[in-house]
Amino acid sequence: MTNPNTTYICPDCGSSEHLEVVVHKWARVYQNEDGDIETDTDDAQDHSDDWDDGSQMVCRADGCGKTGSAAAFRQ
């Protein structure tokens, strides 16, 4: 995980409240009789989620939609 004191701001619109990032997260895998596979993050023993400067980030502020690496949003 990145330093919690780091600020992330959209370089296009300046929003810091509408950012989303792709994370890696552990999940329990379940396979039913039909072969369908489902996941459940609540049942996983490790509830951590990891991301870094290379993770993809998007700004969901109205009219924005800027995408890029987390590093591009770091101030």
Secondary structure, 3 states (H helix, E strand, C coil): CCCCCCCECCCCCCCCCCEEECCEECCEEEECCCCCEEEECCCCCCCCEECCCCCEEEECCCCCCCEEEHHHHEC
